Amino acid sequence: MPELPEVEALREFLDEHLAGRVVERVLPLAVSVLKTYDPPPSALEGQRAGTTARHGKFLAIPIGELHLVTHLARAGWLRWQEALPDKPPRPGKGPLALRVALAGGGGFDLTEAGTQKRLAVYVVRDPREVPGIARLGPDPLADAFDRDTFAALLAGERRQIKGVLRDQSVIAGIGNAYSDEILHAAKVSPFKLAASFDEEQVTHLYEAVRRTLAEAVERAHGVAAGNLKAEKKSGLRVHGRDGEPCPVCGDTIRSVSFADSSLQYCPTCQTGGKPLADRRLSRLLK
């Protein structure tokens, strides 16, 4: 799933390649992708694109007086093409969900792999009309997101810190992968209750949030859109590396599975050497 660093890199890419171009055609090709109907996608045609904005994991492209907003969800992606195929795409065939063709040639496709279709596209007058944007928490890389702001978000939270970091209404842009990376960098168990952090632990975790995301954004800076997924994977230290040695201490990275996802952590670095209970695995072994 694209998270804050990859979406920020896509925003930069679109600023370089899309801003100032005129949209010729907008072709929704998957019945599930378009979440609004008024204004219609055709209202974007003939209009000039402006500077793309990022709202958490959302991209908002101003086109004329409107905005084309997308959330790539778990398996979505934006694929830029300098030259689009001459043959028009067929609706419902393959991963292609929406195509934006530009005057003078080229454009981009929004695609989604797999059977669970969650990629979302909105055509709105204001990005804040999108429910997911309206309920976003603060951006963790914004100048205003200081240590005290972070501490206030954790205060009174009786949930595990892993879930708090992923909650977009608390902090915008952090998903499953970077929450694993942040907690590993901070040497914190993903099961630790957010409200149980003392002042020093809050400061340490805040610094890990800012540093981990800033470093990931820097790695992604200037990377072509088609290479961002590979860049993300290569930069992860624990997420997706179950069974590999921890790059800090050498212990074996372990995993806890959930219904539709999993987390990875290092027992030595994060849990005092104790493996966390994997409830799904425990049920299978009964």
PAZAPA-4460 file (N, C-alpha, C; in steps of 0.05 Angstrom, whole numbers, plus 32768, in hexadecimal, padded with zeros to 4 digits):
% residues 286
    n_x    n_y    n_z   ca_x   ca_y   ca_z    c_x    c_y    c_z   seq   type   mol
   8011   7FE8   8000   8000   8000   8000   8011   8019   8000     1      M     A
   800D   802B   7FED   801C   8045   7FEE   8015   8054   8008     2      P     A
   8029   805E   8015   8025   806E   802D   8031   8089   8029     3      E     A
   8032   8099   803E   803A   80B5   803B   8053   80BA   802A     4      L     A
   8069   80AC   802E   8081   80B1   801E   807D   80AC   8000     5      P     A
   806F   8096   7FF9   806B   8090   7FDC   8057   80A4   7FD0     6      E     A
   8042   80AB   7FDF   802E   80BD   7FD4   803B   80D9   7FD1     7      V     A
   804C   80E1   7FE4   805A   80FA   7FE1   806C   80FA   7FC8     8      E     A
   8079   80E4   7FC3   808A   80E1   7FAB   8079   80E3   7F91     9      A     A
   8062   80D6   7F92   804F   80D8   7F7B   8046   80F5   7F77    10      L     A
   8041   8103   7F8D   8039   8120   7F8B   8050   8130   7F7D    11      R     A
   8068   812C   7F85   807F   8139   7F78   8081   8132   7F5B    12      E     A
   807D   8119   7F55   807F   810F   7F39   8069   811D   7F28    13      F     A
   8051   811E   7F32   803B   812B   7F23   8040   8149   7F20    14      L     A
   804C   8156   7F34   8052   8172   7F30   8065   8176   7F19    15      D     A
   8077   8164   7F15   808B   8167   7EFF   807F   8160   7EE4    16      E     A
   806D   814C   7EE4   8064   8141   7ECA   8048   8149   7EC2    17      H     A
   8037   8151   7ED6   801B   8156   7ECF   8013   8173   7ED1    18      L     A
   801E   8182   7EE4   8016   819E   7EE8   8019   81AE   7ECE    19      A     A
   8004   81BC   7EC7   8004   81CC   7EAF   7FF9   81BF   7E96    20      G     A
   7FF6   81A4   7E98   7FEB   8195   7E81   7FCD   8196   7E80    21      R     A
   7FC1   8194   7E68   7FA5   8194   7E64   7F9A   8177   7E63    22      V     A
   7F85   8172   7E72   7F79   8158   7E72   7F67   8155   7E5A    23      V     A
   7F6B   8140   7E4A   7F5B   813C   7E32   7F44   8129   7E38    24      E     A
   7F49   8113   7E45   7F34   80FF   7E4B   7F38   80F3   7E67    25      R     A
   7F22   80EE   7E75   7F23   80DF   7E8E   7F11   80C7   7E8A    26      V     A
   7F1C   80AF   7E8C   7F0D   8096   7E86   7F0C   8084   7E9E    27      L     A
   7EF6   8084   7EAE   7EF3   8070   7EC3   7EED   8055   7EB6    28      P     A
   7EFD   8041   7EBE   7EFB   8027   7EB1   7EF3   8010   7EC4    29      L     A
   7EF3   8015   7EDE   7EE9   8002   7EF1   7ED1   800D   7F00    30      A     A
   7EBC   7FFD   7F02   7EA3   8007   7F0D   7EA6   8011   7F29    31      V     A
   7EBA   8006   7F38   7EBC   800C   7F54   7ECD   8024   7F5A    32      S     A
   7EDB   802F   7F46   7EF0   8043   7F4C   7EE5   805E   7F52    33      V     A
   7ED0   8067   7F44   7EC6   8083   7F47   7EB2   8084   7F5E    34      L     A
   7EB8   8095   7F71   7EA8   8098   7F89   7E95   80B0   7F89    35      K     A
   7E97   80C1   7F74   7E86   80D8   7F72   7E7A   80D8   7F55    36      T     A
   7E65   80E6   7F52   7E59   80E8   7F37   7E53   8105   7F2E    37      Y     A
   7E54   8118   7F41   7E4E   8134   7F3B   7E63   8145   7F4A    38      D     A
   7E75   8151   7F3B   7E77   8154   7F1E   7E81   8139   7F11    39      P     A
   7E7A   8134   7EF8   7E83   811C   7EEA   7EA1   811F   7EE2    40      P     A
   7EAE   8108   7EDD   7ECA   810A   7ED4   7ECE   811A   7EBA    41      P     A
   7EB9   811A   7EAA   7EBB   8129   7E91   7EBF   8147   7E95    42      S     A
   7EB8   8151   7EAD   7EBB   816D   7EB3   7ED8   8175   7EB5    43      A     A
   7EEA   8162   7EB8   7F07   8167   7EB9   7F13   816B   7E9E    44      L     A
   7F05   8161   7E89   7F11   8161   7E6E   7F12   817D   7E63    45      E     A
   7F29   8183   7E57   7F2E   819E   7E4C   7F39   81B1   7E61    46      G     A
   7F3D   81A8   7E79   7F47   81BA   7E8F   7F65   81B4   7E94    47      Q     A
   7F72   81C8   7EA0   7F8F   81C6   7EA5   7F94   81BD   7EC1    48      R     A
   7FA7   81AB   7EC4   7FAF   81A0   7EDF   7FC1   81B4   7EED    49      A     A
   7FBE   81B6   7F07   7FCF   81C6   7F18   7FE2   81B6   7F29    50      G     A
   7FEA   81C1   7F3F   7FFD   81B4   7F51   7FF0   81A0   7F64    51      T     A
   7FF8   8188   7F63   7FEC   8172   7F73   7FF2   8176   7F91    52      T     A
   7FDE   8170   7FA1   7FE1   8171   7FBE   7FDE   8155   7FCA    53      A     A
   7FEB   8151   7FE1   7FE8   8137   7FEF   7FD9   813C   8009    54      R     A
   7FC5   812C   800F   7FB7   812C   8028   7FB9   8110   8034    55      H     A
   7FCC   810C   8046   7FD0   80F1   8050   7FD9   80DF   803A    56      G     A
   7FC9   80CA   8034   7FCE   80B8   801D   7FBE   80BF   8004    57      K     A
   7FB0   80D5   8005   7FA0   80DE   7FEE   7FB0   80F1   7FDD    58      F     A
   7FAC   80EF   7FC2   7FB7   8103   7FAF   7FA0   8113   7FA5    59      L     A
   7FA3   812E   7FA4   7F8E   813F   7F9A   7F9A   8150   7F83    60      A     A
   7F90   814B   7F6B   7F9B   8159   7F53   7F86   816F   7F4B    61      I     A
   7F8E   8189   7F4D   7F7B   819D   7F44   7F7B   819E   7F25    62      P     A
   7F63   819D   7F1A   7F60   819D   7EFD   7F49   81B1   7EF7    63      I     A
   7F51   81C8   7EEC   7F3E   81DE   7EE9   7F34   81E7   7F05    64      G     A
   7F1A   81E8   7F08   7F0E   81F0   7F22   7F08   81D8   7F34    65      E     A
   7F0E   81C0   7F2A   7F08   81A8   7F39   7F21   819A   7F42    66      L     A
   7F1D   8184   7F51   7F34   8174   7F5A   7F2E   8156   7F54    67      H     A
   7F42   8149   7F49   7F41   812C   7F47   7F51   8120   7F5E    68      L     A
   7F43   8113   7F70   7F4F   8108   7F89   7F4F   80EA   7F87    69      V     A
   7F65   80DE   7F90   7F67   80C1   7F90   7F74   80B7   7FA9    70      T     A
   7F6B   80A0   7FB2   7F78   8091   7FC7   7F7F   8075   7FBB    71      H     A
   7F98   806E   7FBC   7FA2   8056   7FAE   7F9C   803C   7FBD    72      L     A
   7F94   803F   7FD6   7F8C   8027   7FE6   7FA3   8013   7FE8    73      A     A
   7F9D   7FFA   7FEB   7FB2   7FE6   7FEF   7FC1   7FDE   7FD6    74      R     A
   7FB3   7FDB   7FC0   7FC0   7FD0   7FA8   7FBE   7FE3   7F90    75      A     A
   7FB8   7FFC   7F94   7FB6   800F   7F7E   7FD1   801C   7F78    76      G     A
   7FD3   8027   7F60   7FEB   8035   7F58   7FE6   8048   7F41    77      W     A
   7FF7   805C   7F3F   7FF6   806F   7F29   800C   8069   7F15    78      L     A
   8005   8064   7EFC   8019   805D   7EE8   8019   8073   7ED2    79      R     A
   802F   8082   7ED1   8033   8097   7EBD   803B   808B   7EA3    80      W     A
   8030   8096   7E8D   8038   808C   7E72   803D   80A5   7E60    81      Q     A
   8054   80A5   7E54   805B   80BB   7E42   804A   80B9   7E29    82      E     A
   8042   80A1   7E21   8031   809D   7E0A   801C   8088   7E11    83      A     A
   8003   808F   7E0F   7FEE   807C   7E15   7FE8   806A   7DFC    84      L     A
   7FDF   8052   7E01   7FD8   8040   7DEA   7FC3   804D   7DD8    85      P     A
   7FC5   8048   7DBE   7FB2   8053   7DAB   7F96   8046   7DAF    86      D     A
   7F96   802C   7DB5   7F7D   801E   7DB9   7F70   8025   7DD3    87      K     A
   7F56   802D   7DD3   7F49   8035   7DEC   7F47   801D   7DFF    88      P     A
   7F4A   8022   7E19   7F49   800B   7E2C   7F2C   8001   7E2E    89      P     A
   7F2A   7FE7   7E35   7F10   7FDA   7E39   7F09   7FDA   7E57    90      R     A
   7EF2   7FE4   7E5E   7EE9   7FE4   7E7A   7EE8   7FC8   7E86    91      P     A
   7EF1   7FC6   7E9F   7EEF   7FAD   7EAD   7F04   7F98   7EA6    92      G     A
   7F18   7FA0   7E96   7F2C   7F8D   7E8D   7F47   7F93   7E9B    93      K     A
   7F51   7F81   7EAB   7F6A   7F84   7EB8   7F6A   7F98   7ECF    94      G     A
   7F81   7FA1   7ED8   7F83   7FB3   7EF0   7F7C   7FD0   7EEA    95      P     A
   7F79   7FD8   7ED1   7F75   7FF4   7ECB   7F5A   7FFE   7ED6    96      L     A
   7F5B   8013   7EE6   7F43   801E   7EF3   7F3A   8039   7EE7    97      A     A
   7F4E   804A   7EE1   7F47   8064   7ED6   7F5F   806E   7EC6    98      L     A
   7F59   807B   7EB0   7F6E   8087   7E9F   7F69   80A4   7E9B    99      R     A
   7F7F   80B4   7E9E   7F7E   80D0   7E98   7F91   80D5   7E80   100      V     A
   7F86   80DE   7E6A   7F95   80E4   7E52   7F99   8102   7E50   101      A     A
   7FB1   810A   7E48   7FB8   8126   7E47   7FBA   8130   7E2A   102      L     A
   7FB3   8149   7E25   7FB6   8155   7E0B   7FD4   8155   7E04   103      A     A
   7FDA   814D   7DEB   7FF5   814C   7DE3   8002   8131   7DE7   104      G     A
   7FF3   811E   7DF4   7FFD   8103   7DF7   8005   80FD   7E14   105      G     A
   8004   80E4   7E1B   800C   80DB   7E35   7FF5   80DD   7E49   106      G     A
   7FFB   80D7   7E62   7FE8   80D8   7E77   7FEE   80C4   7E8D   107      G     A
   7FDA   80BC   7E9D   7FE0   80A8   7EB1   7FC7   8096   7EB5   108      F     A
   7FCD   807E   7EBF   7FB9   806A   7EC6   7FB9   8066   7EE4   109      D     A
   7FA1   8062   7EEF   7F9F   8059   7F0A   7F98   803B   7F08   110      L     A
   7FA8   802A   7F15   7FA4   800D   7F13   7FA0   8001   7F2F   111      T     A
   7F95   7FEA   7F30   7F91   7FDC   7F49   7F93   7FBE   7F45   112      E     A
   7FA6   7FB1   7F52   7FA9   7F94   7F50   7F96   7F86   7F64   113      A     A
   7F92   7F6C   7F60   7F83   7F5C   7F73   7F65   7F5E   7F6F   114      G     A
   7F56   7F50   7F80   7F39   7F4E   7F7E   7F2A   7F62   7F90   115      T     A
   7F38   7F6B   7FA5   7F2B   7F7F   7FB7   7F2F   7F9B   7FAC   116      Q     A
   7F1A   7FA7   7FA1   7F1C   7FC0   7F94   7F16   7FD7   7FA7   117      K     A
   7F2B   7FE4   7FB0   7F28   7FFA   7FC3   7F33   8015   7FB9   118      R     A
   7F40   8015   7FA2   7F4A   802E   7F97   7F32   8041   7F93   119      L     A
   7F36   805A   7F9B   7F1F   806D   7F9A   7F27   8086   7F8B   120      A     A
   7F15   8090   7F7B   7F19   80A9   7F6C   7F00   80BB   7F71   121      V     A
   7F06   80D5   7F76   7EF0   80E8   7F7B   7EF5   8100   7F68   122      Y     A
   7EE0   810B   7F5E   7EE1   8125   7F50   7ED1   8139   7F61   123      V     A
   7EDE   814C   7F6D   7ED2   815E   7F81   7EDB   817B   7F7C   124      V     A
   7ECC   818D   7F88   7ED3   81A9   7F86   7EE8   81B1   7F9B   125      R     A
   7EE8   81A2   7FB1   7EFB   81A7   7FC6   7F03   818C   7FD2   126      D     A
   7F1D   8187   7FD5   7F26   816D   7FDF   7F19   8166   7FFA   127      P     A
   7F12   817A   800A   7F06   8175   8024   7EEA   8169   8022   128      R     A
   7EDF   8168   800A   7EC5   815A   8006   7EC9   813C   8007   129      E     A
   7EE1   8132   8004   7EE7   8115   8005   7EE6   810D   8023   130      V     A
   7ED5   80FA   802A   7ED3   80F3   8047   7EED   80EB   8054   131      P     A
   7EFD   80DC   8045   7F17   80D3   8050   7F2A   80E9   8056   132      G     A
   7F29   80FF   8046   7F3A   8116   804B   7F2F   8127   8061   133      I     A
   7F15   812A   8063   7F08   813A   8077   7F0F   8130   8094   134      A     A
   7F13   8116   8097   7F17   810B   80B2   7F35   8106   80B8   135      R     A
   7F47   810F   80A7   7F63   8109   80AB   7F6E   8118   80C4   136      L     A
   7F80   810B   80D2   7F8F   8118   80E7   7FA6   8129   80DB   137      G     A
   7FB7   8134   80EC   7FCD   8144   80E2   7FE2   8135   80D2   138      P     A
   7FF0   8143   80C0   8005   8137   80B1   801E   8135   80C2   139      D     A
   802A   811E   80C5   8041   811B   80D7   805B   8129   80CE   140      P     A
   805C   8132   80B5   8074   8141   80AC   806E   815F   80AA   141      L     A
   8057   8168   80B1   8051   8184   80B1   8061   8193   80C7   142      A     A
   8067   81AC   80C2   8076   81BB   80D6   8068   81BD   80F1   143      D     A
   804D   81BE   80EF   803D   81C1   8108   803B   81A8   8118   144      A     A
   8044   8191   810D   8042   8178   811B   805B   8175   812D   145      F     A
   8059   8181   8145   806F   8180   8157   806B   816B   816C   146      D     A
   807E   8169   817E   807E   8154   8192   8065   8156   81A4   147      R     A
   805D   816E   81AC   8046   8171   81BD   802C   8169   81AF   148      D     A
   802A   816F   8195   8013   8167   8185   8011   8149   8186   149      T     A
   8027   813B   8182   8028   811E   8181   8020   8113   819D   150      F     A
   802B   811F   81B2   8024   8116   81CD   8006   8118   81D3   151      A     A
   7FFA   812E   81C9   7FDD   8132   81CE   7FCD   811C   81C0   152      A     A
   7FD6   8113   81A8   7FC8   80FE   8199   7FC9   80E3   81A8   153      L     A
   7FDF   80DE   81B6   7FE1   80C5   81C4   7FD3   80C5   81DF   154      L     A
   7FD0   80DC   81EB   7FC5   80DE   8206   7FA9   80D2   8207   155      A     A
   7FA4   80C0   8219   7F8A   80B4   821D   7F84   809D   8209   156      G     A
   7F96   8097   81F6   7F91   8082   81E3   7F96   8067   81F0   157      E     A
   7F81   8057   81F2   7F84   803D   81FE   7F88   8027   81E9   158      R     A
   7F8D   802E   81D1   7F93   801B   81BC   7FB1   8015   81BA   159      R     A
   7FB8   7FFF   81AD   7FD4   7FF9   81A8   7FDF   800E   8195   160      Q     A
   7FF9   8014   8199   8005   802A   818A   8006   8024   816C   161      I     A
   8008   800B   8164   8008   8004   8148   7FEE   800E   813A   162      K     A
   7FD7   8009   8147   7FBE   8011   813C   7FBB   8030   813C   163      G     A
   7FC5   803D   8151   7FC3   805A   8152   7FD3   8067   813B   164      V     A
   7FEB   805D   8136   7FFB   8069   8120   7FEE   8065   8105   165      L     A
   7FDF   8050   8102   7FD2   804A   80E8   7FB7   8058   80E5   166      R     A
   7FAC   8063   80FA   7F92   806F   80F9   7F94   808A   80EB   167      D     A
   7F89   808C   80D3   7F8B   80A5   80C4   7F7E   80BD   80D0   168      Q     A
   7F6A   80B9   80E2   7F5E   80CF   80F0   7F6F   80D9   8107   169      S     A
   7F84   80CB   810E   7F96   80D3   8123   7FAF   80E0   8116   170      V     A
   7FBC   80D2   8104   7FD3   80DC   80F5   7FD0   80D3   80D8   171      I     A
   7FD3   80E6   80C5   7FCE   80E1   80A9   7FE6   80D6   809B   172      A     A
   7FE3   80BF   808D   7FF7   80B6   807A   8007   809E   8082   173      G     A
   8007   8096   809B   8016   807E   80A4   8005   8065   80A1   174      I     A
   8010   8051   8095   8002   8038   8091   8010   8021   809F   175      G     A
   800B   8009   8095   8015   7FF1   80A2   8034   7FEF   80A1   176      N     A
   803F   7FF5   808A   805C   7FF2   8087   806C   8006   8098   177      A     A
   8065   8020   8096   8075   8034   80A4   8070   8034   80C2   178      Y     A
   8058   802B   80CB   8054   8028   80E7   8067   8013   80F3   179      S     A
   806B   7FFD   80E4   807F   7FE9   80EC   809B   7FF5   80EE   180      D     A
   80A2   8004   80D9   80BD   8011   80D8   80C1   8025   80EF   181      E     A
   80AD   8035   80F4   80AE   8049   810A   80B2   803B   8125   182      I     A
   80A2   8027   812A   80A3   8019   8144   80BE   800A   8148   183      L     A
   80C8   8000   8132   80E3   7FF3   8134   80F8   8008   813A   184      H     A
   80F7   801F   812C   810B   8034   8131   8109   803E   814E   185      A     A
   80F1   803F   8159   80ED   8049   8174   80F1   8034   8189   186      A     A
   80F5   801A   8181   80F8   8004   8193   80E0   8000   81A5   187      K     A
   80C8   8001   8198   80AF   7FFF   81A7   809F   7FE8   819D   188      V     A
   8092   7FD9   81AF   8080   7FC4   81A8   8067   7FCE   819A   189      S     A
   805E   7FC2   8184   8046   7FCB   8177   802D   7FC7   8188   190      P     A
   802F   7FB7   819D   8018   7FB2   81AE   8017   7FC4   81C7   191      F     A
   802B   7FD6   81CA   802B   7FE8   81E1   8014   7FFC   81DF   192      K     A
   8007   8001   81F5   7FF0   8014   81F5   7FFB   8030   81F1   193      L     A
   7FED   803F   81E0   7FF7   805A   81DA   7FF7   806C   81F3   194      A     A
   7FE3   8069   8205   7FE1   807A   821C   7FF6   8073   8231   195      A     A
   8005   805D   822E   8018   8055   8243   8034   8060   823F   196      S     A
   8038   8070   8229   8052   807B   8224   8058   8091   8239   197      F     A
   8071   8091   8244   8079   80A8   8255   8084   80BE   8243   198      D     A
   808C   80D4   824F   8094   80EB   8240   80AC   80E5   822E   199      E     A
   80C0   80D7   8238   80D8   80D0   8229   80D0   80BE   8211   200      E     A
   80BF   80AB   8216   80B7   8098   8201   80A7   80A6   81EB   201      Q     A
   8096   80B9   81F2   8088   80C9   81DE   809B   80D8   81CD   202      V     A
   80AF   80E5   81D9   80C3   80F4   81C9   80D2   80E1   81B7   203      T     A
   80DA   80CA   81C0   80E9   80B7   81B0   80D8   80AD   8198   204      H     A
   80BF   80A7   819D   80AD   809E   8188   80A8   80B4   8174   205      L     A
   80A3   80CC   817D   809F   80E3   816C   80B7   80E7   8159   206      Y     A
   80CF   80E5   8163   80E7   80E8   8153   80E9   80D2   813F   207      E     A
   80E0   80BA   8146   80E1   80A3   8133   80CD   80A7   811D   208      A     A
   80B5   80B2   8123   80A1   80B8   810F   80AC   80CB   80FA   209      V     A
   80B7   80E2   8104   80C1   80F7   80F2   80D9   80ED   80E1   210      R     A
   80EB   80DF   80EF   8104   80D7   80E1   80FE   80C1   80CD   211      R     A
   80EE   80AD   80D4   80E8   8097   80C2   80DA   80A0   80A9   212      T     A
   80C6   80B1   80AC   80B7   80BB   8095   80C8   80CE   8084   213      L     A
   80D7   80E0   8091   80E8   80F3   8082   80FD   80E4   8071   214      A     A
   8109   80CF   807D   811D   80C0   806E   8110   80B1   8057   215      E     A
   80F8   80A6   805B   80EB   8098   8045   80E3   80AC   802E   216      A     A
   80DA   80C4   8035   80D4   80D8   8021   80ED   80DF   8012   217      V     A
   8103   80E2   8020   811D   80E9   8012   8126   80D3   7FFF   218      E     A
   8122   80B9   8008   812A   80A3   7FF6   8119   80A3   7FDD   219      R     A
   80FF   80AA   7FE0   80EC   80A9   7FC9   80EF   80C1   7FB7   220      A     A
   80FC   80D6   7FC1   80FD   80EF   7FB1   810C   80EA   7F97   221      H     A
   80FF   80F2   7F81   810B   80F0   7F67   8108   80D4   7F5A   222      G     A
   80FD   80C1   7F69   80FA   80A6   7F5E   80E2   80A6   7F4B   223      V     A
   80E5   809A   7F33   80CF   8099   7F20   80B7   808A   7F2C   224      A     A
   809F   8092   7F24   8087   8086   7F30   8087   8068   7F2E   225      A     A
   8091   805D   7F17   8091   8040   7F13   80A4   8031   7F25   226      G     A
   80B7   803F   7F32   80CB   8032   7F43   80C6   8036   7F61   227      N     A
   80B1   8044   7F68   80AD   804B   7F84   80A7   8033   7F96   228      L     A
   8098   801F   7F8B   8092   8008   7F9B   80AB   7FF8   7FA2   229      K     A
   80BD   7FF5   7F8F   80D6   7FE6   7F94   80E7   7FF6   7FA7   230      A     A
   80E8   8010   7FA5   80F8   8021   7FB7   80EE   801E   7FD3   231      E     A
   80D3   801F   7FD7   80C8   801C   7FF2   80D0   8002   7FFE   232      K     A
   80CD   7FEC   7FF0   80D3   7FD2   7FFB   80F1   7FD0   8003   233      K     A
   8102   7FDB   7FF2   811F   7FD9   7FF8   8127   7FE8   8011   234      S     A
   8118   7FFD   8018   811F   800E   802E   8113   8004   8049   235      G     A
   8101   7FF1   8049   80F5   7FE7   8061   8108   7FD5   8071   236      L     A
   8109   7FD9   808B   811C   7FC9   809B   810F   7FB1   80A8   237      R     A
   80F5   7FB3   80B0   80E8   7F9C   80BC   80CE   7F94   80AE   238      V     A
   80BF   7FA7   80A4   80A5   7FA1   8098   80A9   7F8F   807F   239      H     A
   809A   7F79   807E   809D   7F67   8067   80B6   7F56   8068   240      G     A
   80C4   7F55   807E   80DD   7F47   8080   80DC   7F31   8095   241      R     A
   80C5   7F25   8098   80C2   7F0F   80AB   80D6   7EF9   80A6   242      D     A
   80E5   7EF0   80BB   80F9   7EDB   80B8   8115   7EE5   80B2   243      G     A
   8118   7EFE   80AA   8132   7F08   80A4   813F   7F13   80BE   244      E     A
   8159   7F17   80BE   8166   7F23   80D6   8161   7F40   80D9   245      P     A
   815D   7F49   80F1   8159   7F66   80F7   8173   7F75   80EF   246      C     A
   8172   7F8A   80E1   818A   7F99   80D9   8198   7FA7   80F0   247      P     A
   818A   7FA8   8107   8196   7FB6   811F   81A4   7FA2   8131   248      V     A
   8195   7F8C   8138   81A0   7F7A   814C   81A5   7F5D   8142   249      C     A
   819B   7F57   812B   819F   7F3C   811F   818A   7F27   8127   250      G     A
   8178   7F2E   813A   8163   7F1B   8141   8151   7F17   8129   251      D     A
   8141   7F01   812A   812F   7EFB   8114   8116   7F0C   8116   252      T     A
   810F   7F19   8100   80F7   7F29   80FE   80DF   7F16   80FE   253      I     A
   80CB   7F1D   810F   80B3   7F0D   8111   809B   7F1C   8107   254      R     A
   8085   7F0C   8104   806D   7F18   80F8   8054   7F10   810A   255      S     A
   8041   7F22   810B   8027   7F1C   8117   8012   7F20   8101   256      V     A
   8001   7F0D   80FC   7FEE   7F0E   80E7   7FD2   7F16   80F1   257      S     A
   7FC4   7F25   80E0   7FA9   7F2D   80E6   7F97   7F23   80CF   258      F     A
   7F7E   7F2C   80CF   7F6B   7F22   80BB   7F75   7F28   809E   259      A     A
   7F7E   7F41   809A   7F85   7F48   807E   7FA1   7F56   807D   260      D     A
   7FB1   7F54   8091   7FCB   7F60   8091   7FDD   7F53   80A6   261      S     A
   7FF5   7F5C   80A8   8007   7F52   80BD   801B   7F69   80C4   262      S     A
   8027   7F66   80DC   803B   7F79   80E4   8055   7F69   80E9   263      L     A
   806C   7F77   80E6   8085   7F6B   80EB   8094   7F7B   8100   264      Q     A
   80A5   7F6E   8110   80B3   7F7B   8126   80CB   7F6A   812D   265      Y     A
   80DD   7F76   813D   80F5   7F68   8147   80F1   7F63   8165   266      C     A
   80F1   7F4A   816F   80ED   7F46   818B   8103   7F53   819D   267      P     A
   811C   7F51   8195   8131   7F5C   81A5   812F   7F7A   81A7   268      T     A
   812A   7F87   8190   8129   7FA5   8190   8110   7FB0   819C   269      C     A
   80FA   7FA1   819B   80E0   7FAD   81A1   80D0   7FA1   81B8   270      Q     A
   80D4   7F88   81BE   80C3   7F7B   81D2   80D3   7F6C   81E7   271      T     A
   80EB   7F74   81EC   80FB   7F68   8201   8102   7F4B   81FC   272      G     A
   8103   7F43   81E2   8109   7F28   81DA   80F2   7F15   81DA   273      G     A
   80DA   7F1E   81E1   80C3   7F0D   81E2   80B2   7F0E   81C9   274      K     A
   80AD   7EF8   81BC   809B   7EF8   81A4   807F   7F00   81AC   275      P     A
   8072   7F10   819B   8056   7F18   819F   8044   7F01   8197   276      L     A
   802D   7EFF   81A4   801A   7EEA   819D   800D   7EEF   8182   277      A     A
   800E   7EDB   8171   8001   7EDC   8157   7FE7   7ECC   815A   278      D     A
   7FD1   7EDB   815F   7FB8   7ECE   8166   7FAD   7EBD   814F   279      R     A
   7FB1   7EC6   8136   7FA7   7EB6   8120   7FB6   7E9C   811E   280      R     A
   7FD0   7E9D   8122   7FE0   7E84   8121   7FD8   7E72   8138   281      L     A
   7FD3   7E7D   814F   7FCC   7E6D   8166   7FB2   7E5E   8161   282      S     A
   7F9F   7E6B   8154   7F85   7E5D   814E   7F89   7E46   813B   283      R     A
   7F9C   7E4A   8128   7FA0   7E35   8114   7FAD   7E1C   8121   284      L     A
   7FBD   7E21   8136   7FCB   7E0B   8142   7FBA   7DFB   8156   285      L     A
   7FA3   7E06   815D   7F92   7DF8   8171   7F86   7DDF   8165   286      K     A
***
